Amino acid sequence: MATSQFVSRWRGEDLGQPIPEERHAVSVCLPRWRDNVGYEEGDQAVIGAMRCGYPRFFIHPDTARLFAECERQVARSGECAMVFPSERVARRCAEFVSRETSAAVRVASCFDDRVYAVVMPKSVHETAKMFWQHAGEIVPSRLAVALLDGVRASSVSLSEASHSKQILRERVAALQGCLADDVYLFPSGMAAIFMAYRLFQRLRPDARSVQFGFPYVDNLKVQQQLSHIRPAENAVVFFPRGLEADVAEVGRLACSERLLGLFVELPGNPLLGSPDVSALSELSLRHDFPMLIDDTLAACVNLNTLPVADVVATSLTKYFSGGGNVLAGSLVLNRERPYYERLKSLLAEEYEDIFYGEDAIVLERNSRDVAERIPQINRNAARLCEFLAERPGVADVFYPARTDRANYERHLRPGGGFGGLFSVVLRDAVAKTERFYDALQIAKGPNLGTNFTLCCPFTLLAHYRELDFVESCGISRYLVRVSVGLEDSDWQIERFAEALRA
């Protein structure tokens, strides 16, 4: 793959530019360490320069225009509006905001019932934004453009969108080893996780969940903030290290109380560890609780996780797409597990197709070559990790081939690899990390799984308000997470060699 289209993405003057360079990009250029700090601290020099961002965290400009138009139509003085793709989603948000703030909130139809606005006092806007971020049931920017431009079905027909969705279900089913009827599509990976959590809550409304291993930030937040159990910390039993001893502790916990369900990533984000999901699966069968595996970082084709889970969730935004220009997620049920019929029945009641048709067409096109792309990404990442692990200035390289390898390999598909994501921590990190990051001449912004190499100071971006807690879980605040792309491997290695020399 040519690298020229991404060459400008490391320069300071490109702060806030979309990555990739297109209208519906889902990442943004934050080229310097201090830009990431400024974003987290609300520095207007950074925020004001941003033309986009990851859409669950940063409202896309087109979506923001849709919010403003709906607000003009339905809001009163002192009120604001946040817009969702269906009435049911809007009511979930309204209930969350009312519960958390006791504010008067209402739901209003906009654009002939194509979207629904949650109308609320401006003082509780941040609470609604929390729901938008964690739940992931968002209005995508392509839908916003279509509505604002007055186009009923955007530039594509409903039949074309339906056909693309069916192809996507069949493609995911082929990768997961299941039937297309057991694949459900969502507007983001978090929306898929949130759906599974709601299903588990329907089965055991008063039970606590288990999060095994340190997860991507919103996987934990869903179980805390979107539970009806308060305080939020009481809603989930968290095993941040995910050690072998913790597996035994889950067994003891399951003997003492009925569990809502267990959530685990394989591998984990950002330390790329691989918990013993086979042992956890045996516990779930023995003690009768459902188990979800988030296999996003397995890059869709590397691991076979469905046989040991009731549900597998995947962010299709990442490796499955590769393009960095569409959000999507999938949820897959395992019909060989004891919870299949109950979950299938609940999905018939709960599921609604809110995955926008034009996004489905883009995702279908992006994912046609996923099985060919991933092996090259695997090879590039393995070679780059080997190079970095041998550098005297590098303290740690976290990668599935180097972390809990036996647990990972237990579920490796024939021909599968160790994925394209790794994290690195430098020696003397306090003094050297910022210079290293600023000198690194690759695309820098949130997201992963793109066809081009992309990195970010992950701990800063995901956990800026809880850095001490995260470090107590073994994750350095100076950790840099790298998603390896399809560029020439020698080019990738030279970029990191130059940054280390700096």
C-alpha positions as CSV (number, residue, x, y, z in Angstrom):
1,M,0.0,0.0,0.0
2,A,1.2,3.5,-0.9
3,T,2.0,5.6,2.2
4,S,2.0,9.0,0.5
5,Q,-1.7,9.7,1.4
6,F,-0.8,9.5,5.1
7,V,2.6,11.3,5.0
8,S,1.2,14.6,6.3
9,R,-0.5,13.1,9.2
10,W,2.4,13.5,11.7
11,R,3.1,17.2,11.3
12,G,2.0,19.6,14.0
13,E,0.2,21.9,11.6
14,D,-2.2,19.0,10.7
15,L,-3.7,19.0,14.2
16,G,-7.4,18.2,13.9
17,Q,-7.4,16.9,10.3
18,P,-9.4,13.8,9.6
19,I,-7.6,10.4,9.3
20,P,-8.1,9.2,6.6
21,E,-8.6,12.4,4.6
22,E,-12.3,12.1,3.9
23,R,-15.6,13.5,5.2
24,H,-16.7,10.5,7.3
25,A,-13.3,9.6,8.8
26,V,-13.5,8.1,12.3
27,S,-10.1,9.3,13.5
28,V,-8.4,12.7,13.9
29,C,-4.8,13.8,13.8
30,L,-3.4,14.5,17.3
31,P,0.2,14.6,16.3
32,R,1.9,15.6,19.5
33,W,1.8,14.3,23.0
34,R,0.6,17.7,24.3
35,D,-2.3,17.7,21.7
36,N,-3.7,14.6,23.4
37,V,-3.3,16.2,26.8
38,G,-5.0,19.3,25.5
39,Y,-7.9,17.3,24.1
40,E,-8.5,15.7,27.4
41,E,-8.3,19.0,29.3
42,G,-10.6,20.7,26.9
43,D,-8.0,23.1,25.5
44,Q,-9.8,25.1,22.8
45,A,-6.7,25.4,20.8
46,V,-7.0,21.7,20.3
47,I,-10.8,21.2,20.3
48,G,-11.3,24.1,18.0
49,A,-8.9,22.7,15.4
50,M,-10.6,19.3,15.3
51,R,-12.6,18.7,12.1
52,C,-13.7,15.2,13.4
53,G,-12.9,12.6,16.0
54,Y,-13.9,9.1,17.1
55,P,-17.7,9.6,16.7
56,R,-18.8,8.1,20.1
57,F,-16.5,10.6,21.9
58,F,-16.5,13.6,19.5
59,I,-19.7,14.5,17.8
60,H,-19.1,14.6,14.0
61,P,-19.7,18.1,12.6
62,D,-22.5,16.8,10.3
63,T,-24.1,15.0,13.2
64,A,-23.7,18.2,15.3
65,R,-25.6,20.1,12.6
66,L,-28.4,17.6,12.8
67,F,-28.5,18.1,16.6
68,A,-28.8,21.8,16.0
69,E,-31.6,21.5,13.5
70,C,-33.6,19.1,15.7
71,E,-33.0,21.4,18.6
72,R,-34.4,24.3,16.6
73,Q,-37.5,22.3,15.8
74,V,-38.4,20.8,19.2
75,A,-36.4,22.5,22.0
76,R,-37.5,25.4,24.2
77,S,-35.4,28.1,25.8
78,G,-32.7,26.6,28.1
79,E,-33.0,23.2,26.5
80,C,-30.8,21.2,24.2
81,A,-31.3,18.1,22.0
82,M,-29.3,14.9,21.4
83,V,-30.5,12.8,18.4
84,F,-30.8,9.0,18.2
85,P,-31.6,6.6,15.3
86,S,-34.9,5.2,16.8
87,E,-37.5,6.0,19.4
88,R,-36.5,3.0,21.5
89,V,-32.9,4.2,21.7
90,A,-34.0,7.7,22.5
91,R,-36.2,6.5,25.3
92,R,-33.3,4.5,26.7
93,C,-31.2,7.6,26.8
94,A,-34.0,9.6,28.3
95,E,-34.5,7.1,31.1
96,F,-30.8,7.1,31.8
97,V,-30.6,10.9,32.0
98,S,-33.7,11.1,34.2
99,R,-32.4,8.4,36.6
100,E,-28.9,10.0,36.9
101,T,-30.1,13.6,37.2
102,S,-33.8,13.7,38.0
103,A,-34.2,16.3,35.2
104,A,-37.3,16.6,33.2
105,V,-36.5,14.9,29.9
106,R,-38.8,14.2,26.9
107,V,-38.5,12.5,23.5
108,A,-39.6,14.1,20.3
109,S,-39.8,12.9,16.7
110,C,-37.8,14.6,14.0
111,F,-37.5,14.3,10.2
112,D,-40.7,12.3,9.8
113,D,-39.8,9.8,12.5
114,R,-36.4,9.0,10.9
115,V,-34.7,10.1,14.1
116,Y,-35.7,11.0,17.6
117,A,-34.5,13.8,19.8
118,V,-33.9,13.6,23.6
119,V,-34.8,17.1,24.7
120,M,-33.4,18.1,28.1
121,P,-32.1,21.0,30.1
122,K,-28.7,22.2,28.9
123,S,-27.3,21.5,32.3
124,V,-27.6,17.7,31.8
125,H,-26.2,17.5,28.3
126,E,-23.0,15.8,29.5
127,T,-25.0,13.0,31.1
128,A,-26.7,12.3,27.8
129,K,-23.3,12.4,26.0
130,M,-22.2,9.8,28.5
131,F,-25.0,7.5,27.2
132,W,-24.1,8.3,23.6
133,Q,-20.5,7.3,24.2
134,H,-21.0,4.1,26.3
135,A,-24.1,2.7,24.5
136,G,-22.8,3.4,21.0
137,E,-26.3,3.6,19.5
138,I,-25.4,6.7,17.6
139,V,-26.6,8.6,14.5
140,P,-23.8,8.3,12.0
141,S,-22.6,11.3,10.0
142,R,-23.8,9.8,6.7
143,L,-27.4,9.6,8.0
144,A,-27.1,13.2,9.3
145,V,-26.0,14.4,5.8
146,A,-28.9,12.6,4.1
147,L,-31.4,14.0,6.5
148,L,-30.1,17.6,6.3
149,D,-29.9,17.4,2.5
150,G,-33.5,16.2,2.4
151,V,-32.7,12.8,0.8
152,R,-35.1,10.0,1.8
153,A,-32.7,7.1,1.2
154,S,-29.4,8.9,0.7
155,S,-27.7,8.0,-2.6
156,V,-28.5,4.3,-2.3
157,S,-31.7,2.3,-2.5
158,L,-33.2,0.4,0.4
159,S,-32.8,-2.9,-1.5
160,E,-29.1,-2.2,-2.1
161,A,-28.6,-1.5,1.6
162,S,-30.5,-4.6,2.6
163,H,-28.4,-6.7,0.2
164,S,-25.2,-5.3,1.6
165,K,-26.3,-6.2,5.2
166,Q,-27.1,-9.7,4.1
167,I,-23.7,-10.1,2.6
168,L,-22.1,-8.7,5.7
169,R,-24.0,-11.2,7.9
170,E,-22.8,-14.0,5.7
171,R,-19.2,-12.7,5.7
172,V,-19.1,-12.4,9.5
173,A,-20.8,-15.9,9.8
174,A,-18.1,-17.4,7.5
175,L,-15.4,-15.9,9.7
176,Q,-17.0,-16.9,12.9
177,G,-18.2,-20.4,11.8
178,C,-21.9,-19.9,12.4
179,L,-25.1,-19.3,10.5
180,A,-25.9,-15.9,9.1
181,D,-29.2,-16.0,11.0
182,D,-27.2,-15.8,14.3
183,V,-25.3,-12.7,13.2
184,Y,-26.7,-9.3,14.2
185,L,-25.4,-5.9,13.0
186,F,-25.1,-2.7,14.9
187,P,-24.0,0.9,14.4
188,S,-20.9,0.4,16.6
189,G,-19.1,-2.3,18.5
190,M,-20.2,-0.8,21.7
191,A,-23.8,-1.0,20.6
192,A,-23.3,-4.8,20.2
193,I,-21.8,-5.0,23.7
194,F,-24.7,-3.0,25.1
195,M,-27.2,-5.2,23.5
196,A,-25.6,-8.3,25.0
197,Y,-25.6,-6.6,28.4
198,R,-29.2,-5.7,28.2
199,L,-30.1,-9.3,27.2
200,F,-28.2,-10.6,30.3
201,Q,-30.0,-8.1,32.4
202,R,-33.3,-9.3,31.2
203,L,-32.4,-12.8,32.3
204,R,-31.0,-11.7,35.8
205,P,-32.0,-8.1,36.5
206,D,-30.5,-7.9,40.0
207,A,-27.3,-9.8,39.4
208,R,-23.7,-8.5,39.1
209,S,-21.6,-9.0,36.1
210,V,-17.9,-10.0,36.0
211,Q,-15.3,-8.2,33.9
212,F,-12.3,-10.5,33.6
213,G,-9.1,-8.8,32.6
214,F,-8.5,-5.1,32.0
215,P,-10.7,-4.1,29.0
216,Y,-11.2,-1.3,26.6
217,V,-12.7,1.6,28.7
218,D,-16.3,1.5,27.5
219,N,-16.6,-2.3,27.9
220,L,-16.3,-1.7,31.6
221,K,-18.3,1.5,31.6
222,V,-21.4,-0.2,30.1
223,Q,-21.5,-2.6,33.0
224,Q,-21.0,0.2,35.5
225,Q,-22.9,3.2,34.2
226,L,-25.7,1.5,32.2
227,S,-26.6,-0.9,35.0
228,H,-29.6,0.1,37.2
229,I,-27.5,-1.0,40.2
230,R,-26.1,1.9,42.2
231,P,-23.5,2.8,43.1
232,A,-22.1,1.8,39.7
233,E,-19.0,0.1,41.2
234,N,-21.4,-2.5,42.8
235,A,-22.8,-3.6,39.4
236,V,-19.7,-5.4,38.3
237,V,-16.9,-7.5,39.9
238,F,-13.7,-6.5,38.2
239,F,-10.6,-8.7,37.9
240,P,-8.2,-6.2,36.2
241,R,-5.2,-8.5,36.0
242,G,-7.1,-11.6,34.7
243,L,-4.6,-14.0,36.3
244,E,-5.0,-17.8,36.7
245,A,-5.7,-17.2,40.4
246,D,-8.6,-14.9,39.4
247,V,-10.1,-17.7,37.4
248,A,-10.4,-19.7,40.6
249,E,-11.9,-16.6,42.3
250,V,-14.6,-16.4,39.7
251,G,-15.5,-20.0,40.5
252,R,-15.8,-19.2,44.2
253,L,-17.8,-16.1,43.4
254,A,-20.2,-18.1,41.2
255,C,-20.7,-20.6,44.1
256,S,-21.9,-17.8,46.3
257,E,-24.1,-15.8,44.0
258,R,-25.9,-15.9,40.7
259,L,-23.9,-14.0,38.1
260,L,-25.4,-11.8,35.4
261,G,-22.7,-12.9,33.0
262,L,-19.0,-12.7,32.3
263,F,-17.3,-10.3,29.9
264,V,-13.7,-10.9,28.6
265,E,-11.6,-9.7,25.7
266,L,-9.3,-12.0,23.7
267,P,-6.8,-10.5,23.5
268,G,-7.1,-7.6,25.9
269,N,-6.8,-3.9,25.1
270,P,-4.3,-2.4,25.7
271,L,-1.9,-5.0,27.2
272,L,-2.8,-7.7,24.6
273,G,-2.9,-10.4,27.3
274,S,-4.9,-13.5,26.7
275,P,-6.9,-14.8,29.7
276,D,-7.7,-18.5,30.0
277,V,-11.1,-18.3,28.3
278,S,-11.4,-22.1,28.1
279,A,-11.3,-22.3,31.9
280,L,-13.7,-19.4,32.2
281,S,-16.0,-21.1,29.7
282,E,-16.0,-24.3,31.8
283,L,-17.0,-22.2,34.8
284,S,-19.8,-20.6,32.9
285,L,-21.2,-24.0,32.0
286,R,-20.8,-25.4,35.5
287,H,-22.3,-22.4,37.3
288,D,-24.9,-21.5,34.7
289,F,-24.0,-17.9,33.6
290,P,-23.6,-16.6,30.0
291,M,-20.2,-15.5,28.7
292,L,-19.3,-12.9,26.2
293,I,-16.0,-12.7,24.4
294,D,-15.0,-9.5,22.6
295,D,-12.6,-10.7,19.9
296,T,-12.1,-7.4,18.1
297,L,-8.3,-7.4,18.5
298,A,-8.1,-10.9,17.0
299,A,-8.5,-9.1,13.7
300,C,-11.6,-11.2,12.7
301,V,-9.7,-14.0,11.1
302,N,-7.0,-15.1,13.6
303,L,-8.9,-16.8,16.4
304,N,-11.8,-19.1,16.8
305,T,-13.5,-17.9,19.9
306,L,-17.2,-18.8,19.4
307,P,-17.0,-22.4,20.6
308,V,-16.1,-21.2,24.1
309,A,-18.6,-18.4,24.4
310,D,-22.4,-17.9,24.4
311,V,-21.9,-14.6,22.6
312,V,-19.1,-13.0,20.5
313,A,-19.0,-9.3,20.0
314,T,-16.7,-7.6,17.4
315,S,-16.1,-4.0,16.5
316,L,-16.3,-4.2,12.7
317,T,-15.0,-0.6,12.7
318,K,-11.5,-2.0,13.1
319,Y,-9.8,-4.8,11.1
320,F,-13.0,-6.0,9.4
321,S,-13.4,-2.6,7.7
322,G,-9.8,-1.4,7.6
323,G,-10.9,1.8,5.9
324,G,-11.3,4.0,9.0
325,N,-14.4,5.6,7.6
326,V,-17.4,3.7,9.1
327,L,-18.5,2.5,12.6
328,A,-20.1,-0.9,12.9
329,G,-20.3,-3.9,15.2
330,S,-21.6,-7.5,15.2
331,L,-23.0,-9.8,17.8
332,V,-22.9,-13.6,17.2
333,L,-24.8,-16.3,19.1
334,N,-23.4,-19.8,19.6
335,R,-26.3,-22.2,19.0
336,E,-24.4,-25.0,20.7
337,R,-24.4,-23.3,24.1
338,P,-27.2,-23.6,26.7
339,Y,-28.2,-19.9,26.6
340,Y,-28.8,-19.9,22.9
341,E,-32.6,-20.3,22.8
342,R,-33.2,-17.7,25.6
343,L,-30.9,-15.1,24.0
344,K,-32.4,-15.8,20.6
345,S,-35.9,-15.2,21.9
346,L,-34.9,-12.0,23.7
347,L,-33.2,-10.7,20.6
348,A,-36.4,-11.2,18.7
349,E,-38.0,-8.7,21.2
350,E,-35.0,-6.3,21.7
351,Y,-33.2,-6.1,18.4
352,E,-34.0,-3.4,15.8
353,D,-32.0,-2.7,12.7
354,I,-30.5,0.8,13.3
355,F,-27.4,0.2,11.2
356,Y,-27.6,2.8,8.5
357,G,-27.9,1.5,5.0
358,E,-25.2,3.7,3.4
359,D,-22.8,2.7,6.2
360,A,-23.5,-1.0,5.4
361,I,-22.6,-0.5,1.8
362,V,-19.3,1.2,2.7
363,L,-18.5,-1.6,5.2
364,E,-19.4,-4.3,2.7
365,R,-17.0,-2.8,0.1
366,N,-14.2,-2.2,2.7
367,S,-14.4,-5.8,4.0
368,R,-14.3,-7.7,0.8
369,D,-10.5,-8.4,1.2
370,V,-10.4,-8.8,5.0
371,A,-9.1,-12.4,4.7
372,E,-6.2,-11.2,2.5
373,R,-5.3,-8.1,4.4
374,I,-5.0,-9.6,7.9
375,P,-2.1,-12.1,7.2
376,Q,0.0,-9.2,5.9
377,I,-0.8,-7.1,8.9
378,N,0.1,-10.1,11.2
379,R,3.5,-10.4,9.5
380,N,4.2,-6.7,9.7
381,A,3.3,-6.5,13.3
382,A,5.3,-9.5,14.4
383,R,8.4,-8.2,12.6
384,L,8.0,-4.7,14.1
385,C,7.5,-6.1,17.6
386,E,10.6,-8.3,17.2
387,F,12.6,-5.2,16.2
388,L,11.4,-3.1,19.1
389,A,11.9,-5.9,21.7
390,E,15.6,-5.9,20.8
391,R,16.1,-2.1,21.2
392,P,17.8,-1.1,24.5
393,G,15.6,1.9,24.9
394,V,12.4,-0.2,25.0
395,A,11.2,-1.5,28.3
396,D,8.2,-3.6,27.3
397,V,6.4,-4.7,24.1
398,F,3.0,-6.1,24.8
399,Y,1.8,-8.4,22.0
400,P,-0.1,-11.7,22.0
401,A,3.0,-13.6,20.8
402,R,4.8,-12.4,23.8
403,T,2.0,-12.2,26.4
404,D,0.0,-15.3,27.5
405,R,0.9,-16.9,24.2
406,A,-0.3,-20.4,25.1
407,N,-3.8,-19.1,26.0
408,Y,-3.9,-17.3,22.7
409,E,-2.6,-20.1,20.6
410,R,-5.2,-22.5,22.1
411,H,-7.8,-20.7,19.9
412,L,-5.7,-20.0,16.9
413,R,-7.2,-20.7,13.5
414,P,-5.1,-22.6,10.9
415,G,-3.0,-20.0,9.2
416,G,-4.0,-17.4,11.9
417,G,-1.5,-15.0,13.4
418,F,-1.1,-12.7,16.4
419,G,-2.9,-9.6,15.1
420,G,-1.8,-6.1,14.2
421,L,-2.0,-4.4,17.6
422,F,0.7,-4.0,20.2
423,S,1.7,-1.5,23.0
424,V,5.1,-0.3,23.8
425,V,6.6,1.4,26.9
426,L,10.1,3.0,26.8
427,R,12.8,2.8,29.4
428,D,13.0,6.1,31.3
429,A,9.5,6.7,30.1
430,V,8.9,9.9,32.0
431,A,11.8,11.7,30.2
432,K,11.6,10.1,26.8
433,T,8.1,9.1,25.8
434,E,6.9,12.5,24.7
435,R,9.9,13.1,22.4
436,F,9.6,9.6,21.0
437,Y,5.9,10.1,20.3
438,D,6.3,13.5,18.7
439,A,9.1,12.3,16.5
440,L,7.2,9.2,15.3
441,Q,6.4,9.8,11.6
442,I,3.2,7.8,11.3
443,A,-0.5,8.6,11.5
444,K,-1.4,9.5,15.1
445,G,-4.9,9.5,16.4
446,P,-7.6,7.3,18.1
447,N,-8.9,4.1,16.4
448,L,-7.1,0.9,15.4
449,G,-7.3,-1.9,12.7
450,T,-6.8,0.5,9.8
451,N,-5.0,-0.4,6.7
452,F,-2.4,2.2,7.5
453,T,-0.3,2.2,10.7
454,L,-1.8,4.3,13.4
455,C,-0.8,5.0,17.0
456,C,-2.0,6.9,20.1
457,P,-1.0,7.5,23.7
458,F,-3.8,5.1,24.7
459,T,-3.8,5.5,28.5
460,L,-3.9,9.3,28.3
461,L,-6.8,9.2,25.8
462,A,-8.9,6.5,27.5
463,H,-8.1,7.0,31.2
464,Y,-7.0,10.6,31.7
465,R,-9.1,11.1,34.8
466,E,-8.1,7.9,36.4
467,L,-4.4,7.5,35.6
468,D,-3.4,6.4,39.1
469,F,-6.0,3.7,39.2
470,V,-5.0,2.4,35.8
471,E,-1.3,2.3,36.8
472,S,-2.3,0.3,39.9
473,C,-3.7,-2.3,37.3
474,G,-0.3,-2.5,35.6
475,I,-0.9,-0.1,32.7
476,S,1.6,2.7,32.4
477,R,0.4,6.2,31.7
478,Y,3.2,6.4,29.1
479,L,2.0,3.4,27.1
480,V,1.9,4.0,23.4
481,R,-0.5,1.7,21.4
482,V,0.3,0.9,17.8
483,S,-2.0,-0.5,15.2
484,V,0.2,-1.9,12.3
485,G,-1.0,-1.4,8.7
486,L,-0.2,-2.7,5.3
487,E,2.7,-0.4,4.4
488,D,6.1,-1.9,3.6
489,S,7.6,-3.5,6.7
490,D,11.0,-1.9,6.3
491,W,9.3,1.5,6.0
492,Q,7.4,0.8,9.3
493,I,10.6,-0.3,11.1
494,E,12.5,2.8,9.9
495,R,9.8,5.1,11.3
496,F,10.2,3.6,14.7
497,A,14.0,3.5,14.5
498,E,14.1,7.2,13.7
499,A,11.8,8.0,16.6
500,L,13.9,6.0,19.0
501,R,17.0,7.8,17.8
502,A,15.3,11.1,18.6
